[in-house]
Structure formats: C-alpha cells, structure tokens
C-alpha cells in the first residue's frame, strides 16, 4: 500500500463510535437517547459487575414471584359485600347471629376479617343478646375489640330499646301486652344485677315514662314505696306497672317481692292510683303478679 493511499487511523476517535452500541466484550448496552458527548464519561461495567447486577435482578424478580401479598387476595376478600347483600335481600333472619354481629362490627372496623371476633364474642358472653346488653367495661375484656367496636354494639342496643319503647307507646299498654313484654325483655332481661323499673301510665293507660327507680345486687333491690308514689305524682300518672329482673334466670316472685308490691299497692290506693301489675323478667321468661293472682 502506498503512502498516498488512505489509511485507517490506528485508533478510532469518539466521534466515529456509534453511540447506540457500546460493547465491553461481555454485554451490549443500548441507549438510543444517550448523549454521544457524555458516553465516554460513564465507565463500562466489568464482567464481574455485570454478573452481580444480573444476579441481583434475578433475585428481585424471584422475590416478587414468591411474595403472596403482592398478588394473592385475602381469603375474606368480597365477604363483607356478600354479607351485606344477603342481609338486604333476606333481612336479619337470613343471617346467623354471629353474621349479624359481624356485619355490625364491619361498620366500626373497616379493615380485616371480623368473623373470628364475632364468634368469640358470642362464645364469651353466651348469646347475641348478651353481647348487646353487656356492660362496656365487660366488652373491653374481649381480645381484639376496640373502642369503635364497643360503641357500635352499644348503639345497636340503644336502638333496639328505643324501637321497642316507641312500639309500646303507640297503643294502650293493656291492649299491647306482648309489645310491653318485649320491651321489658330488651330493657332489663339480660342485666347481671337487679333493677326496678317503674312504668307510669296516663288515664288511657298509655306509657308516659319508663324510669329505673333502683339498682341493686344480683338478688336484691331496695325499694321505698314513698319514693315511688312521689315520682308518680310528679308525672301526673294514674297508674303504675312495676318491672324488675331476676339475673338468676328464675322469674318466680320471692317473698320479698310480694311484700314490697303490697306496700306499694296500699300507698297508691291512698293517692287514688292503681298498680296494674308487677312483672318479673328473666332470660328464661317472665311472670306476672296479676296472672299469678297476687294482685
């Protein structure tokens, strides 16, 4: 070859390198948008570095593939929606007690599976009704039940009491005896201590007020006839119905119940009032003094 012939330079200048292709002997990297002027400022990866990067990428991909939280849905996914749909279509009888409680807790606890909690509450307190009527301090002992869940339960109890009370007030008590008994059961049937409630009636035997007169122990409530009549006069009541509960489950009147009732009847007669009945409520049922011939 003569000296006048074109010779290729001994080394290729950066301007002659294709910026889209850089071969370091191990891997080829493509970057169509890379600035050719800056391409020579980034050091090429050594074979060891390239191998380490490839291994790291493979481990990351494997981790994503084996992590179920990234792809799998929880076992209770969609359960709440199905539960709501069953309730709306079929009403409360379409759900078991624990499901009704579960649906209630869902409103207060928007995340997580509350079915185990609903079942545990019914097991701990004995029944759905017992859960609703449980004291807030007793509900606090339930594992997994927070303040929002307790509030939801007590709101449901209060709603049931208001509903039964409104129904009992719609008609004269004497004409709506079953509704009155239902109301009394909801009001005090599941309490753990005795309470004496006074139902004050007007001249048409409509319910004026329901007040807790005394709270006692598991088997005794102190009653003062004078205080009962005093409150009846303040409300301008014409008649009274006494209602108290027996937490023991036995609704049979005790000797003390009978004696106390007679004293109140005598005090009421002196003020031209009548005592229509004395009802004893328990979880197992109820007894009426009038039905038993005690009034």
DOTI-533063 format. One record per residue (C-alpha): y, z, x; chain. Coordinates in steps of 0.02 Angstrom, whole numbers. Each point is the difference from the previous one (the first is absolute). Example, Ala and Ser with C-alpha at 12.3 -4.5 7.8 and 13.67 -1.06 7.14 Angstrom:
! residues 2
     py     pz     px chain
   -225    390    615     A
    172    -33     69     A
//
This chain:
! residues 295
     py     pz     px chain
      0      0      0     A
    169    -47     72     A
    149    112     17     A
     95   -106   -126     A
   -126     32   -135     A
     32    136   -124     A
    -83    162     45     A
    -40    144   -114     A
     85    158     54     A
   -108    131     82     A
     42    124   -138     A
     49    -27   -179     A
    170     61    -52     A
     18    114   -153     A
     88   -141    -91     A
   -157   -107     10     A
   -112    135    -77     A
    -45    -18   -182     A
     72    161    -76     A
   -127     -9   -141     A
   -147     21    115     A
    -20    126    140     A
   -172     13     77     A
    -34    151    110     A
   -180    -53     33     A
    -73    117   -130     A
     87    -26   -167     A
    124   -125    -72     A
    148     69    -94     A
    102   -105   -120     A
    177     39    -52     A
     90   -148    -74     A
    165     93    -19     A
      7     76    171     A
    153    -36    107     A
    -54   -103    153     A
    136     78    105     A
    -72    174    -28     A
   -184    -47     10     A
    -12     34    184     A
     70    177    -21     A
   -152     65    -97     A
   -143     39    118     A
   -167    -77    -45     A
   -141    117    -50     A
   -134     29    128     A
   -181    -28    -53     A
    -28    189    -10     A
    154     26   -111     A
    -50   -143   -114     A
   -174     72    -18     A
     70    173    -43     A
    115    -74   -133     A
   -144    -96    -78     A
   -106    159     -7     A
    142     99    -77     A
     26   -131   -136     A
   -185     -1    -39     A
     -4    192    -18     A
    152     -4   -116     A
    -81   -131   -111     A
   -163     97     -4     A
     92    160    -48     A
     85    -85   -147     A
   -165    -72    -59     A
    -89    169      5     A
    140    105    -77     A
    -41     12   -187     A
    171     70    -44     A
     77   -169     41     A
   -105    -98   -122     A
   -107    109   -113     A
     75     77   -158     A
    -37    181    -49     A
   -145     28   -118     A
    117     59   -138     A
    110   -155      8     A
     45    -53   -177     A
    -85    153    -76     A
    162     74    -67     A
     47   -160    -88     A
   -171    -14    -81     A
     12    182    -55     A
    170    -29    -80     A
    -63   -154    -90     A
   -149     95    -72     A
    116    138    -60     A
    125   -118    -80     A
   -136   -101    -88     A
   -118    140    -51     A
    110    156     -5     A
    -46    171     71     A
   -177     -7    -70     A
    -36   -149    113     A
     15    112    154     A
   -103    147     59     A
     93    164     25     A
      8    -22    189     A
     66   -178    -23     A
    138     59   -116     A
     49    131    128     A
    -12   -130    138     A
    118   -116    -94     A
    122    144    -21     A
     -5     41    186     A
     27   -184     44     A
    175     10    -71     A
     44    146    115     A
    -99    -59    152     A
     32   -187     20     A
   -112    -24    153     A
   -180     40     36     A
   -158     29   -101     A
     25    147   -119     A
   -168    -12    -88     A
    -82    130    116     A
    147    118    -31     A
    -13    -20   -190     A
   -186     39      4     A
     27    148    116     A
    133     74   -116     A
   -112     -9   -152     A
   -143     77    100     A
    114    140     63     A
     78     45   -169     A
   -145    -43   -114     A
     74   -132   -114     A
    144   -122    -25     A
     85    121   -120     A
    -16    141    126     A
     84   -106    134     A
    149    -34   -115     A
     18    182    -49     A
    -27     71    175     A
    145     95     75     A
    102    -90    132     A
    -47    132    130     A
   -184    -30    -36     A
     21   -188     14     A
     77     26    172     A
   -169     60     63     A
    -76   -172    -34     A
    -21    -98    161     A
     97   -164      0     A
    110     41   -150     A
    184      4     43     A
    158     45    -94     A
     14   -171    -84     A
   -178     10    -65     A
     24    176    -67     A
    160    -54    -88     A
    -92   -146    -82     A
   -135    116    -65     A
    122    127    -72     A
    104   -139    -79     A
   -156    -62    -89     A
    -35    177    -63     A
    178     20    -63     A
     -9   -170    -87     A
   -159     49    -90     A
     79    163    -59     A
    156    -86    -63     A
   -101   -132    -92     A
   -114    125    -87     A
    149    111    -44     A
     95   -145    -78     A
   -151    -47   -103     A
    -23    180    -57     A
    182      6    -57     A
     -8   -161   -101     A
    -91     82   -146     A
    -12    176    -70     A
   -116    103    108     A
   -115     40   -144     A
    -22   -185    -38     A
    -28    -51    181     A
   -117    136     57     A
   -102   -110    116     A
    156    -59     91     A
     55    181     17     A
   -166     49     78     A
      8   -150    118     A
    174     54     52     A
    -55    178     33     A
   -146    -59    104     A
    113   -109    107     A
    129    138     14     A
   -106    149     52     A
   -184    -44    -13     A
    -27    -21    186     A
    106    142     68     A
    -80    126    118     A
     97    149    -68     A
     35     56   -178     A
    160    -54    -88     A
     59     43   -175     A
     99   -140    -83     A
     98     18   -160     A
     19   -150   -116     A
    150     26   -111     A
      3    -94   -166     A
    135    -35   -129     A
    -17     16   -189     A
    -88   -169     -8     A
   -124     56    133     A
     72   -120    128     A
     -2     52    182     A
    169     66     58     A
    -50     59    173     A
   -147     39    111     A
     36    138    125     A
   -104     94    125     A
     27    180    -50     A
   -103     88    133     A
   -104    -41    153     A
   -138    116     54     A
   -156      9    105     A
   -167    -87    -17     A
    -48    110   -148     A
    155     91    -64     A
    174    -41    -62     A
    123    138    -51     A
     78    -32   -171     A
    145     91    -82     A
     13    -33   -189     A
    184     48     -4     A
     43   -137    126     A
   -100   -128    -99     A
     96     35   -161     A
    167      7     91     A
    -25   -175     69     A
    -54    -66   -171     A
    161     66    -77     A
    104    -84    136     A
    -81   -168    -41     A
     13     29   -189     A
   -188    -25    -13     A
    -93     32   -162     A
   -175      7     73     A
    -91     23    164     A
   -163    -61     74     A
    -67     98    148     A
    -94    -98    133     A
    -78     66    158     A
   -135    -56    120     A
   -159     77     68     A
    -27    -63    179     A
   -178     69     -6     A
    -49   -143   -116     A
    -51    114   -144     A
    120    -20   -147     A
    -68    152    -94     A
    140    121    -48     A
     -5    165     91     A
     33    169    -80     A
    171      2     83     A
     40   -173    -70     A
    -38     59   -176     A
    102    160     13     A
    150    -89     75     A
     -3   -133   -136     A
      0    130   -138     A
    152     87     75     A
     97   -164      6     A
    -50    -41   -180     A
     65    169    -59     A
    164    -21     96     A
     24   -176    -71     A
    -27     57   -179     A
    140    127     19     A
    117   -146     42     A
    -65   -115   -138     A
    -93   -110    122     A
   -181    -55      2     A
   -126    -23    138     A
    -99   -154    -46     A
   -134     16    133     A
    -50     58    172     A
    -91   -134    100     A
   -101     36    157     A
    -23   -151    114     A
   -129    -22    137     A
    -71   -146     96     A
   -155      9   -108     A
     91     -1   -168     A
    107    111   -110     A
     -5    134   -135     A
    117     29   -145     A
     31    175    -68     A
     27    -74   -172     A
   -164    -96      6     A
    -89    159     57     A
     74     99   -145     A
    102    112    116     A
    165    -47    -83     A
//
